[in-house]
C-alpha cells in the first residue's frame, strides 16, 4: 500500500479493511517522489517524519491485533528477518550489492523493461537512461545481456 497524504491519516481504517477482505498482512510503504507522484506531490505528499509517526502508530495497532489473530506488516517482517536471522529475504531493495537488474526487473505496461521501479519512475519524468529495452521490439539477449545492463551493474 503506497501511502498518500490522505491514507497517512487512515492507517487504522485501511488495516481494518485489509482484515475485512481476508488479508493476513499489509505492506506499508512511503510515497516515492518520482513519476506520477512527482506530478501530484502537492496533493499526495507529506513530510517523512509524518510518515514515520503514522507508521509507528500503525505498527502499534498491528501489535494489538496480533494479540487475537495473525496479521503482519510485511516490510517490518522483512527488516526483522534481515536483522535477526542469517537468511536473505530476497527483497531486492535490501540486497547488497543492489539486486537492480540482477535479481529482478520491472516490466511497464507498454513492454518497456527497467532494472528497478525507480528507473521506471524516472522514465515517466523524462529520464530514460536506465531503460533496458522493450519486449515488443528487443530480444531477450539485447535486454538482459546488453551493454546498458552491463554498464549499470558493473
N, C-alpha and C positions, 0 to 999 in steps of 0.2 A: 504494500500500500504506500504509494508515494504521497507524502504529506504536503498539503497546501495550507495557506493561511486559514482557510475555513476548517479543514479537517483537524488542524492543530488543536483547535478548541473542543474537539469532539471525539477524542480517542476512546473514552469510555463507551460512548454510544456505538462507535464503529466496532470495537471489540465485542460488545454485546450482540451486534448484528452478525458478525462472523460466527459467533457461537450459535445464534439462532439458525443460521444457514448450515450448520453442521461441521464447520471447520474446526480442526484441533489446534490451530495456531494462526499467527499473523506475522508478517514480515513488515515492520515499520521502517521506512527509510525517509530520509530528508530529501528535500527538493534540490536537484542539481540545476544551477542557473545556466543551462545550455538549451539549445534547440527551442522548442515551442515554449518552454518555461521562461526562457530569457525574454521572449516577446511579450509575455504577460506577467512579468515579475512584479509589477506594481500591484496586481490583483492577487497573485499567488504567493508571493514571497513573504519572508519573515526573517528575523534575526536568529542566528544559530543558537544563542542562549535560550530563546523561546522554545526552540525545538528540544533542546536538552532538558529543559524543565518539564515540558509536556511528556517527553519520552520517559523520564524518571517517574512521573506520576502514572503513566501507562504501565510501567513495569510493576509498580506497587499494586496497581489494580489487578494485574495478571497474577501476582503472588497470592492475593486474596482468593481469586478464582481457583487457584491450584490447591486450596485447602479442601475443595469439594470435588474437583474434576481436573483432568489434564487439559491444559491449554498453554501453548508455547509462544514466546516471542522469538521467532526463528533467528533473527540477527544476533540477539543475546546468546542464544544456544550455540550458534557458530563461534562467536567470540569466546565463550566459556570452554567450548571443546578445544579450541586452539590453545588456550591458556592452561587448561587443566589436564590435557592428555597429550601424548606424543604423536597423535594421529592428525593427518591432514584432513580438512573438511571438504576439499575440492572447490571451495569458494574462491573464484578467480581473483576477486578484489583483494584478497589477503595473501596471495601467493608471493613468494619472494625467491627468485625474480618474478616479476609480474607475469601472470598467465595470459596476457594480452596476445591474441593471435596464435597462441600455442595450445592452451587448454580449452579455448572456446573462441568463437567469433559471433558476430551479430549479423543476422540477415534482416535487411529492411524490407518493407512492404513491396518495394519495386524491384527486388532481387539484388540490390547493392549489398556488398559484403564489407564489414568493418571489423577491425581487431578488438574493438570494445564498444560498449554502449556510449561512452563519452565521445568516441570518434564519430559515431553515428550522429550524435547531437551536434558536434562541431560542424559536420557536413550540412546539417539543417541551417546553420548560421552562415554558410557560405565557404567554410574552410574544409576542402575535400582532400587535404594532404594525406589522411590515413585511409582513404577509400582504396580497398584492395582489388575491386573489380565488381562485376555483375554476373550472376549465374545465368542470365539470358544471353550474354554476349562473350563471356570469358570462360576458358576451360578451367577445370579443377587445378591443373598443373600451374596455369598462369596465376591463379588467385593464391594458392597455398604454397607454391614453390617459387613464386616470382620475386623479382628484385625488391619490390615495395615491402613485402613482409620480411624479407631477409634484412633490409635496412632498418626496419622498426625493431626487430628482435636482436640485432647484433649490438 
